């Protein structure tokens, strides 16, 4: 089998077994019947995501951070949603900015193709925020926080970052 055919089969198995969109190589559709060999590999990836969620949940319980930041990629949103369920908290996705609020951080989100800007916050638990790629936390917000970051390097989601923050006065 050619490498592009193997990649097409793996993409078909990934798209079938997960919610993560997997691009397929041009010219190879990749059928499920041919992709059966890739199911165990995709299952191992799903297990790695679950292990990452359990690790992050344990870190949140131990460290009690003010919020957890994740990359707003497909994998980051997958981890954010599962983590929110695990720790009984709220999740905000596609945030482009964060501001301090009276009851915790407030995320700015661009919706309807950028036509509308909304401000959202999590009402219960530790906020989990998936920042949209190429967005930056504003300098005035960061200057009002004491930030300690630990970069995690998991197999399934290399962009996950657990952040411990405390409000400064």
LUMGU-34742 format. One line per field, with one value per atom (N, C-alpha, C, O): chain; residue number from 0; x, y, z. Coordinates in Angstrom, 1 decimal, decimal comma. Layout:
chain = [A_...]
n = [NUM_...]
east = [X_...]
north = [Y_...]
up = [Z_...]
This chain:
chain = [A_A_A_A_A_A_A_A_A_A_A_A_A_A_A_A_A_A_A_A_A_A_A_A_A_A_A_A_A_A_A_A_A_A_A_A_A_A_A_A_A_A_A_A_A_A_A_A_A_A_A_A_A_A_A_A_A_A_A_A_A_A_A_A_A_A_A_A_A_A_A_A_A_A_A_A_A_A_A_A_A_A_A_A_A_A_A_A_A_A_A_A_A_A_A_A_A_A_A_A_A_A_A_A_A_A_A_A_A_A_A_A_A_A_A_A_A_A_A_A_A_A_A_A_A_A_A_A_A_A_A_A_A_A_A_A_A_A_A_A_A_A_A_A_A_A_A_A_A_A_A_A_A_A_A_A_A_A_A_A_A_A_A_A_A_A_A_A_A_A_A_A_A_A_A_A_A_A_A_A_A_A_A_A_A_A_A_A_A_A_A_A_A_A_A_A_A_A_A_A_A_A_A_A_A_A_A_A_A_A_A_A_A_A_A_A_A_A_A_A_A_A_A_A_A_A_A_A_A_A_A_A_A_A_A_A_A_A_A_A_A_A_A_A_A_A_A_A_A_A_A_A_A_A_A_A_A_A_A_A_A_A_A_A_A_A_A_A_A_A_A_A_A_A_A_A_A_A_A_A_A_A_A_A_A_A_A_A_A_A_A_A_A_A_A_A_A_A_A_A_A_A_A_A_A_A_A_A_A_A_A_A_A_A_A_A_A_A_A_A_A_A_A_A_A_A_A_A_A_A_A_A_A_A_A_A_A_A_A_A_A_A_A_A_A_A_A_A_A_A_A_A_A_A_A_A_A_A_A_A_A_A_A_A_A_A_A_A_A_A_A_A_A_A_A_A_A_A_A_A_A_A_A_A_A_A_A_A_A_A_A_A_A_A_A_A_A_A_A_A_A_A_A_A_A_A_A_A_A_A_A_A_A_A_A_A_A_A_A_A_A_A_A_A_A_A_A_A_A_A_A_A_A_A_A_A_A_A_A_A_A_A_A_A_A_A_A_A_A_A_A_A_A_A_A_A_A_A_A_A_A_A_A_A_A_A_A_A_A_A_A_A_A_A_A_A_A_A_A_A_A_A_A_A_A_A_A_A_A_A_A_A_A_A_A_A_A_A_A_A_A_A_A_A_A_A_A_A_A_A_A_A_A_A_A_A_A_A_A_A_A_A_A_A_A_A_A_A_A_A_A_A_A_A_A_A_A_A_A_A_A_A_A_A_A_A_A_A_A_A_A_A_A_A_A_A_A_A_A_A_A_A_A_A_A_A_A_A_A_A_A_A_A_A_A_A_A_A_A_A_A_A_A_A_A_A_A_A_A_A_A_A_A_A_A_A_A_A_A_A_A_A_A_A_A_A_A_A_A_A_A_A_A_A_A_A_A_A_A_A_A_A_A_A_A_A_A_A_A_A_A_A_A_A_A_A_A_A_A_A_A_A_A_A_A_A_A_A_A_A_A_A_A_A_A_A_A_A_A_A_A_A_A_A_A_A_A_A_A_A_A_A_A_A_A_A]
n = [0_0_0_0_1_1_1_1_2_2_2_2_3_3_3_3_4_4_4_4_5_5_5_5_6_6_6_6_7_7_7_7_8_8_8_8_9_9_9_9_10_10_10_10_11_11_11_11_12_12_12_12_13_13_13_13_14_14_14_14_15_15_15_15_16_16_16_16_17_17_17_17_18_18_18_18_19_19_19_19_20_20_20_20_21_21_21_21_22_22_22_22_23_23_23_23_24_24_24_24_25_25_25_25_26_26_26_26_27_27_27_27_28_28_28_28_29_29_29_29_30_30_30_30_31_31_31_31_32_32_32_32_33_33_33_33_34_34_34_34_35_35_35_35_36_36_36_36_37_37_37_37_38_38_38_38_39_39_39_39_40_40_40_40_41_41_41_41_42_42_42_42_43_43_43_43_44_44_44_44_45_45_45_45_46_46_46_46_47_47_47_47_48_48_48_48_49_49_49_49_50_50_50_50_51_51_51_51_52_52_52_52_53_53_53_53_54_54_54_54_55_55_55_55_56_56_56_56_57_57_57_57_58_58_58_58_59_59_59_59_60_60_60_60_61_61_61_61_62_62_62_62_63_63_63_63_64_64_64_64_65_65_65_65_66_66_66_66_67_67_67_67_68_68_68_68_69_69_69_69_70_70_70_70_71_71_71_71_72_72_72_72_73_73_73_73_74_74_74_74_75_75_75_75_76_76_76_76_77_77_77_77_78_78_78_78_79_79_79_79_80_80_80_80_81_81_81_81_82_82_82_82_83_83_83_83_84_84_84_84_85_85_85_85_86_86_86_86_87_87_87_87_88_88_88_88_89_89_89_89_90_90_90_90_91_91_91_91_92_92_92_92_93_93_93_93_94_94_94_94_95_95_95_95_96_96_96_96_97_97_97_97_98_98_98_98_99_99_99_99_100_100_100_100_101_101_101_101_102_102_102_102_103_103_103_103_104_104_104_104_105_105_105_105_106_106_106_106_107_107_107_107_108_108_108_108_109_109_109_109_110_110_110_110_111_111_111_111_112_112_112_112_113_113_113_113_114_114_114_114_115_115_115_115_116_116_116_116_117_117_117_117_118_118_118_118_119_119_119_119_120_120_120_120_121_121_121_121_122_122_122_122_123_123_123_123_124_124_124_124_125_125_125_125_126_126_126_126_127_127_127_127_128_128_128_128_129_129_129_129_130_130_130_130_131_131_131_131_132_132_132_132_133_133_133_133_134_134_134_134_135_135_135_135_136_136_136_136_137_137_137_137_138_138_138_138_139_139_139_139_140_140_140_140_141_141_141_141_142_142_142_142_143_143_143_143_144_144_144_144_145_145_145_145_146_146_146_146_147_147_147_147_148_148_148_148_149_149_149_149_150_150_150_150_151_151_151_151_152_152_152_152_153_153_153_153_154_154_154_154_155_155_155_155_156_156_156_156_157_157_157_157_158_158_158_158_159_159_159_159_160_160_160_160_161_161_161_161_162_162_162_162_163_163_163_163_164_164_164_164_165_165_165_165_166_166_166_166_167_167_167_167_168_168_168_168]
east = [0,8_0,0_0,9_1,9_0,4_1,1_0,9_-0,1_1,9_1,7_0,4_-0,2_0,1_-1,1_-2,4_-3,4_-2,4_-3,5_-3,6_-4,7_-2,5_-2,5_-3,0_-3,7_-2,6_-3,0_-4,5_-5,2_-5,0_-6,4_-7,3_-8,3_-6,8_-7,4_-7,4_-8,4_-6,3_-6,2_-7,1_-7,8_-7,2_-8,1_-9,6_-10,4_-9,9_-11,3_-11,7_-12,8_-10,7_-11,0_-11,1_-11,9_-10,2_-10,3_-11,6_-12,3_-12,0_-13,3_-14,5_-15,5_-14,4_-15,5_-15,6_-16,7_-14,5_-14,5_-14,4_-14,6_-14,1_-14,0_-14,8_-15,3_-14,9_-15,5_-14,5_-14,8_-13,2_-12,1_-12,1_-11,9_-12,2_-12,2_-10,7_-9,8_-10,7_-9,4_-9,3_-10,1_-8,4_-8,3_-7,8_-7,0_-8,4_-8,0_-7,1_-7,4_-6,2_-5,3_-6,1_-7,1_-5,7_-6,4_-6,3_-5,2_-7,4_-7,3_-7,6_-7,7_-7,7_-7,9_-9,1_-8,9_-10,2_-11,3_-11,2_-11,6_-10,6_-10,4_-11,8_-12,6_-12,0_-13,3_-13,1_-12,0_-14,2_-14,1_-13,7_-13,0_-14,1_-13,7_-12,2_-11,6_-11,6_-10,1_-9,4_-8,2_-10,1_-9,5_-9,6_-9,2_-10,1_-10,3_-8,9_-8,9_-7,8_-6,5_-6,2_-5,4_-6,7_-6,3_-7,2_-6,8_-8,2_-9,1_-8,3_-8,6_-7,5_-6,7_-5,8_-5,7_-5,2_-4,4_-5,2_-4,8_-6,4_-7,2_-7,7_-7,8_-8,0_-8,4_-7,3_-7,6_-6,1_-5,0_-4,9_-4,6_-5,2_-5,2_-6,3_-6,2_-7,5_-8,6_-8,3_-8,6_-7,6_-7,2_-6,2_-6,2_-5,3_-4,3_-5,0_-4,6_-6,1_-6,9_-7,5_-7,5_-8,1_-8,7_-7,7_-8,0_-6,5_-5,5_-5,1_-4,8_-5,0_-4,7_-5,8_-5,4_-7,0_-8,1_-8,0_-8,2_-7,7_-7,6_-6,4_-6,5_-5,3_-4,1_-4,5_-4,2_-5,1_-5,5_-6,5_-6,4_-7,5_-8,4_-7,7_-8,1_-6,8_-6,0_-5,2_-5,2_-4,6_-3,9_-4,8_-4,5_-6,0_-6,9_-7,4_-7,5_-7,6_-8,0_-6,9_-7,2_-5,7_-4,5_-4,1_-3,9_-4,1_-3,5_-4,6_-4,3_-5,9_-7,0_-6,6_-6,6_-6,4_-6,1_-7,3_-8,4_-7,0_-8,1_-8,8_-9,9_-8,0_-8,5_-7,5_-6,4_-8,0_-7,2_-7,3_-8,4_-6,1_-6,1_-5,7_-4,8_-6,4_-6,1_-6,1_-6,7_-5,4_-5,4_-6,8_-7,4_-7,3_-8,6_-8,7_-9,4_-7,8_-7,8_-8,9_-9,5_-9,1_-10,0_-9,6_-10,5_-8,4_-7,9_-8,1_-8,5_-7,7_-7,9_-9,3_-9,6_-10,2_-11,6_-12,2_-13,0_-11,7_-12,0_-11,6_-12,4_-10,4_-9,9_-10,7_-11,0_-11,0_-11,7_-13,1_-13,5_-13,8_-15,1_-15,1_-15,9_-14,2_-14,1_-13,7_-14,2_-12,8_-12,3_-13,4_-13,5_-14,2_-15,3_-16,3_-16,8_-16,6_-17,5_-16,9_-17,6_-15,6_-14,9_-14,9_-15,0_-14,6_-14,5_-15,7_-15,7_-16,8_-18,1_-17,9_-18,2_-17,4_-17,1_-17,7_-18,2_-17,5_-17,9_-16,7_-15,6_-17,0_-16,0_-16,4_-17,5_-15,4_-15,6_-14,6_-13,4_-15,1_-14,3_-14,2_-15,0_-13,2_-12,9_-12,8_-13,2_-12,2_-12,0_-10,8_-9,8_-11,0_-9,9_-9,2_-8,1_-9,8_-9,2_-9,8_-10,9_-9,1_-9,5_-9,3_-8,4_-10,3_-10,3_-10,6_-11,4_-10,1_-10,5_-11,9_-12,3_-12,7_-14,0_-14,2_-13,4_-15,4_-15,7_-15,8_-15,4_-16,3_-16,5_-15,6_-16,0_-14,4_-13,5_-13,3_-13,8_-12,4_-12,1_-13,3_-14,2_-13,3_-14,4_-13,7_-12,7_-14,2_-13,7_-14,4_-15,7_-13,7_-14,3_-14,3_-13,2_-15,4_-15,6_-16,1_-17,0_-15,6_-16,0_-17,0_-16,6_-18,2_-19,2_-19,8_-19,6_-20,5_-21,1_-20,1_-20,4_-19,0_-18,0_-17,3_-16,8_-17,3_-16,7_-17,6_-17,2_-18,9_-19,9_-20,3_-20,7_-20,2_-20,6_-19,5_-18,9_-19,3_-18,4_-19,2_-20,1_-19,0_-19,7_-18,7_-17,6_-19,2_-18,3_-19,0_-20,2_-18,3_-18,8_-18,0_-16,8_-18,6_-17,8_-18,4_-19,6_-17,7_-18,1_-18,7_-18,1_-19,9_-20,5_-20,2_-20,3_-19,8_-19,6_-18,2_-17,9_-17,5_-16,2_-15,1_-15,1_-14,0_-12,8_-13,0_-13,3_-12,9_-13,1_-12,1_-10,9_-12,6_-11,7_-11,9_-13,0_-10,8_-10,9_-10,1_-8,9_-10,7_-10,0_-9,8_-10,7_-8,5_-8,2_-8,1_-7,4_-8,7_-8,6_-7,1_-6,4_-6,6_-5,2_-5,0_-5,8_-3,7_-3,3_-3,9_-3,8_-4,6_-5,1_-4,1_-3,4_-4,2_-3,3_-4,1_-5,1_-3,6_-4,2_-3,7_-2,5_-4,6_-4,1_-3,1_-3,1_-2,2_-1,1_-1,7_-1,2_-2,7_-3,3_-3,8_-3,8_-4,4_-4,9_-3,8_-3,8_-2,7_-1,6_-0,9_-0,4_-0,8_0,0_-0,8_-0,1_-2,0_-2,8_-2,8_-3,5_-2,1_-2,1_-0,7_0,3_-0,7_0,6_0,4_-0,5_1,2_1,0_2,2_3,3_1,8_2,8_2,3_1,2_3,1_2,7_3,5_4,7_2,8_3,5_3,1_1,9_4,0_3,7_3,7_4,6_2,6_2,5_2,8_2,5_3,4_3,7_3,1_3,8_1,7_1,1_1,2_1,5_0,9_0,9_-0,2_0,0_-1,4_-2,6_-2,8_-3,3_-2,4_-2,7_-1,5_-1,5_-0,6_0,7_0,5_1,4_-0,7_-0,9_-1,6_-1,9_-1,8_-2,5_-1,6_-0,4_-2,1_-1,3_-2,2_-3,2_-1,7_-2,4_-1,8_-0,6_-2,6_-2,2_-2,7_-4,0_-1,9_-2,3_-2,2_-1,1_-3,3_-3,3_-3,9_-4,8_-3,5_-4,2_-4,3_-3,4_-5,4_-5,7_-4,8_-4,7_-4,1_-3,3_-4,1_-5,0_-3,8_-4,6_-3,8_-4,2]
north = [-1,2_0,0_1,2_1,3_2,2_3,5_4,3_4,1_5,2_6,0_6,9_7,1_7,4_8,2_7,4_7,9_6,1_5,2_4,9_4,9_4,6_4,4_5,6_5,5_6,8_8,0_8,2_8,7_7,9_8,0_7,0_7,4_5,8_4,9_5,3_5,2_5,8_6,3_7,5_7,6_8,4_9,6_9,1_9,7_8,1_7,6_7,0_7,2_6,3_5,7_6,7_6,6_7,8_8,9_9,6_9,9_9,9_10,6_9,8_10,4_8,5_7,6_7,4_7,4_7,3_7,0_8,2_8,0_9,4_10,6_11,7_11,5_12,8_14,0_14,9_16,0_14,5_15,3_15,2_14,1_16,3_16,2_15,8_16,4_14,9_14,4_14,6_14,0_15,5_15,7_14,4_13,7_14,2_13,0_13,5_14,5_12,7_13,0_13,1_12,4_14,0_14,2_12,9_12,4_12,4_11,2_9,9_8,9_9,9_8,7_9,0_9,7_8,4_8,6_7,9_8,4_6,7_5,9_5,3_6,0_4,1_3,4_2,8_2,5_2,7_2,1_0,6_0,1_-0,1_-1,5_-1,6_-2,6_-0,7_-0,8_-0,2_-0,4_0,6_1,3_0,5_1,1_-0,7_-1,4_-1,6_-1,6_-1,7_-1,9_-0,7_-0,9_0,5_1,7_1,9_2,8_1,1_1,3_1,2_2,1_0,2_0,2_1,4_1,8_1,9_3,1_4,3_5,1_4,5_5,6_5,4_6,4_4,2_3,9_4,3_4,8_4,0_4,4_5,9_6,4_6,6_8,1_8,6_9,6_8,0_8,3_8,1_8,9_7,0_6,7_7,7_8,0_8,2_9,2_10,5_11,2_10,9_12,1_11,9_12,8_10,7_10,5_10,5_11,1_10,0_10,1_11,5_11,9_12,3_13,8_14,5_15,3_14,1_14,8_14,4_15,2_13,1_12,7_13,4_13,8_13,6_14,3_15,8_16,3_16,4_17,8_18,0_18,9_17,0_17,1_17,0_17,7_16,1_15,9_17,2_17,6_17,8_19,1_20,2_21,0_20,3_21,3_21,1_22,1_19,8_19,6_19,9_20,4_19,6_19,8_21,3_21,8_22,0_23,3_24,4_25,6_24,1_25,1_26,4_27,4_26,2_27,4_28,3_27,9_29,6_30,5_30,2_30,4_29,6_29,1_28,2_28,1_27,4_26,5_27,0_27,1_27,3_27,7_26,5_25,8_26,4_25,4_26,0_27,1_25,5_25,9_25,7_24,7_26,6_26,5_25,7_26,0_24,6_23,7_22,6_22,6_21,8_20,7_19,8_19,4_19,5_18,7_19,4_18,8_20,7_21,5_21,6_21,5_21,8_21,9_20,5_20,4_19,4_18,1_17,9_17,4_18,2_18,1_19,0_18,7_20,3_21,2_20,7_20,9_20,2_19,7_18,5_18,5_17,6_16,4_16,8_16,3_17,8_18,2_19,0_18,8_19,8_20,5_19,5_19,7_18,4_17,4_16,7_16,5_16,4_15,7_16,5_15,9_17,8_18,6_19,4_20,2_19,2_19,9_21,4_22,1_21,8_23,2_23,7_22,9_25,0_25,5_25,7_25,7_25,8_25,9_27,0_27,1_27,8_28,8_28,5_28,3_28,5_28,2_29,4_30,3_29,4_30,4_31,8_32,8_31,9_33,2_33,9_33,3_35,2_35,9_36,9_37,4_37,1_37,9_37,6_37,0_37,9_37,7_38,9_39,6_39,2_40,4_40,0_39,1_40,7_40,4_40,9_42,0_40,1_40,5_40,4_39,9_40,9_40,8_39,4_39,1_38,5_37,1_36,2_35,0_36,6_35,8_36,3_37,4_35,7_36,1_36,2_35,3_37,2_37,3_37,2_37,8_36,2_35,9_36,8_36,9_37,3_38,0_37,0_36,4_36,9_35,9_36,6_37,5_36,4_36,9_35,9_34,8_36,3_35,3_35,9_37,1_35,1_35,4_36,0_37,0_35,3_35,7_37,0_37,8_37,4_38,6_39,8_40,9_39,6_40,7_41,1_42,3_40,2_40,5_40,1_39,0_40,9_40,5_40,3_41,2_39,2_38,9_38,7_38,3_38,9_38,7_37,7_37,8_36,6_35,5_35,2_35,5_34,5_34,1_32,8_32,5_32,0_30,7_31,0_31,7_30,5_30,8_29,7_30,0_28,5_27,5_26,8_26,4_26,6_25,8_26,6_27,9_25,9_26,5_26,8_25,8_28,0_28,3_27,6_27,6_26,9_26,3_27,1_27,2_27,7_28,6_28,1_27,9_27,8_27,4_28,7_29,2_29,2_30,4_30,1_29,2_31,0_30,8_31,0_31,9_30,2_30,4_31,8_32,4_32,2_33,6_34,7_35,9_34,4_35,5_35,6_34,7_36,8_37,1_37,6_38,3_37,2_37,8_39,2_39,4_40,1_41,5_41,8_41,1_42,7_43,0_43,5_43,2_44,4_44,9_43,8_43,9_42,7_41,6_40,8_40,5_40,5_39,7_40,5_39,9_41,8_42,6_42,6_42,9_42,3_42,3_40,9_40,7_39,9_38,6_38,1_38,6_37,2_36,5_35,2_34,4_34,9_33,7_32,7_33,1_31,5_30,4_29,4_28,8_29,1_28,2_27,0_27,0_25,9_24,6_24,1_23,8_23,9_23,3_21,8_21,2_21,2_19,8_19,3_20,0_18,2_17,7_16,3_15,3_16,2_14,9_14,5_15,3_13,2_12,7_13,2_13,5_13,3_13,6_15,1_15,4_15,9_17,4_18,2_18,5_18,5_19,1_20,5_21,2_21,1_22,6_22,8_23,9_21,8_22,0_22,7_22,3_23,6_24,3_24,5_25,1_24,1_24,3_25,6_25,7_26,5_27,8_28,0_27,8_28,3_28,6_30,1_30,7_30,7_32,2_32,6_32,0_33,7_34,4_35,8_36,4_36,4_37,8_38,7_38,4_39,7_40,6_41,9_42,2_42,6_43,8_45,0_46,1]
up = [0,0_0,0_0,0_0,6_-0,7_-0,7_0,5_1,2_0,9_2,1_2,1_3,1_0,9_0,8_1,1_1,6_0,6_0,9_2,4_2,9_3,0_4,5_5,3_6,2_4,8_5,5_5,3_6,2_4,1_3,8_4,7_5,2_4,8_5,7_7,2_7,8_7,6_9,0_9,2_10,2_8,2_8,3_8,3_9,1_7,5_7,5_8,9_9,4_9,5_10,8_11,9_12,7_11,8_12,7_12,6_13,7_11,4_11,3_11,7_12,2_11,6_11,9_13,5_14,0_14,1_15,6_16,5_17,7_16,0_16,8_16,2_15,1_16,9_16,3_15,7_15,2_15,7_15,2_13,7_13,2_13,0_11,5_11,1_11,5_10,2_9,7_8,2_7,4_7,7_6,2_5,5_6,0_4,4_3,6_2,4_1,8_2,0_0,9_-0,4_-0,6_-1,3_-2,5_-3,4_-3,5_-3,9_-4,8_-4,1_-4,7_-2,7_-2,0_-1,0_0,0_-1,2_-0,4_1,0_2,0_1,0_2,2_2,7_3,3_2,4_2,8_4,2_4,6_4,9_6,3_6,2_7,1_5,2_5,1_5,0_5,6_4,3_4,1_5,4_5,6_6,2_7,3_8,6_9,7_8,6_9,8_10,6_11,8_9,8_10,5_11,4_12,3_11,1_11,8_13,1_13,9_13,2_14,4_15,7_16,6_15,9_17,2_17,4_18,5_16,3_16,5_16,9_17,7_16,3_16,7_18,1_18,8_18,5_19,8_20,8_21,9_20,5_21,4_21,5_22,6_20,4_20,5_21,4_22,1_21,3_22,1_23,6_24,5_23,9_25,2_25,7_26,9_24,8_25,2_25,6_26,5_24,8_25,2_26,5_27,3_26,8_28,1_29,2_30,3_29,0_30,0_30,3_31,4_29,2_29,4_30,2_31,1_29,9_30,7_32,2_33,0_32,5_33,9_34,5_35,7_33,8_34,3_34,6_35,7_33,7_33,9_35,0_35,8_35,1_36,2_37,6_38,5_37,6_38,9_39,2_40,4_38,2_38,4_38,9_39,8_38,3_38,7_40,1_40,9_40,5_41,9_42,9_44,0_42,5_43,4_43,5_44,6_42,4_42,4_42,5_42,8_42,2_42,3_41,5_42,1_40,2_39,4_39,2_39,3_38,9_38,6_37,2_37,0_36,3_35,0_34,4_34,8_33,4_32,6_31,1_30,6_30,5_29,1_28,3_28,6_27,1_26,1_24,8_24,6_23,8_22,5_21,9_22,2_21,1_20,5_19,2_18,3_19,2_18,0_18,2_19,3_17,3_17,4_18,6_19,4_18,7_19,8_21,2_22,1_21,2_22,4_22,9_24,1_21,9_22,3_22,8_23,7_22,2_22,6_24,1_24,9_24,4_25,8_26,7_27,8_26,3_27,1_27,5_28,6_26,5_26,8_27,7_28,7_27,5_28,4_29,8_30,8_29,9_31,2_31,9_33,2_31,3_31,9_32,5_33,6_31,8_32,3_33,5_34,5_33,4_34,5_35,8_36,9_35,7_37,0_37,3_38,2_36,5_36,7_36,7_37,6_35,5_35,4_34,0_33,2_33,7_32,5_31,5_31,9_30,2_29,2_28,2_27,9_27,8_26,8_25,7_25,9_24,5_23,3_22,4_22,4_21,6_20,6_21,2_20,6_22,4_23,0_22,3_21,9_22,1_21,4_22,4_22,1_23,6_24,6_25,9_26,0_27,0_28,4_29,1_29,0_30,0_30,8_32,2_32,4_33,2_34,6_34,9_34,4_35,6_35,9_37,4_38,1_37,9_39,3_39,8_40,9_39,0_39,4_38,6_38,4_38,2_37,5_36,1_35,7_35,3_34,0_33,0_33,1_32,2_31,2_29,8_29,5_29,0_27,7_26,6_26,7_25,7_24,6_23,4_23,1_22,8_21,7_20,5_20,6_19,3_18,0_17,4_17,1_17,2_16,6_15,3_15,0_14,6_13,3_12,4_11,7_12,2_11,3_11,6_10,8_12,9_13,4_13,4_13,7_13,0_13,0_14,4_14,6_15,4_16,8_17,7_17,6_18,8_19,8_21,1_21,4_21,8_23,0_24,1_23,9_25,4_26,5_27,4_27,7_27,7_28,4_29,6_29,7_30,6_31,8_32,3_32,0_33,0_33,6_34,9_35,7_35,2_36,5_37,6_38,7_37,2_38,1_37,9_36,7_38,9_38,8_38,2_38,1_37,9_37,4_35,9_35,1_35,4_34,0_33,1_33,4_32,1_31,1_29,8_29,3_29,3_28,2_27,0_27,2_25,9_24,7_23,8_23,2_23,8_23,1_21,6_21,2_20,8_19,4_19,0_19,5_18,0_17,6_17,1_16,5_17,4_17,0_17,8_17,4_18,9_19,8_20,9_21,3_21,6_22,7_23,8_23,7_25,0_26,2_26,4_26,2_26,7_26,7_27,8_28,8_27,6_28,5_29,8_30,9_29,8_31,0_31,9_33,1_31,3_32,1_32,7_33,9_31,9_32,4_33,5_34,4_33,3_34,3_35,7_36,7_35,7_36,9_37,5_38,6_36,9_37,4_37,8_37,2_38,7_39,0_38,3_38,7_37,3_36,4_36,6_36,5_36,9_36,9_35,9_36,0_34,9_33,8_33,8_34,1_33,6_33,4_32,0_31,8_31,1_29,8_29,9_30,3_29,4_29,3_27,9_27,0_27,8_26,5_26,3_26,2_26,2_26,0_24,6_23,7_24,4_23,0_22,2_21,0_22,8_21,9_21,7_20,6_22,6_22,5_22,9_24,1_22,1_22,5_22,9_23,4_22,6_22,9_24,3_24,6_25,0_26,3_27,3_27,4_28,0_29,0_30,2_30,2_31,4_32,6_33,2_33,3_33,7_34,2_35,6_35,8_36,5_37,8_38,0_37,7_38,4_38,5_39,7_40,3_40,3_41,4_41,1_40,5_41,5_41,3_42,2_43,4_41,6_42,4_42,6_41,8_43,6_43,9_43,6_43,8]
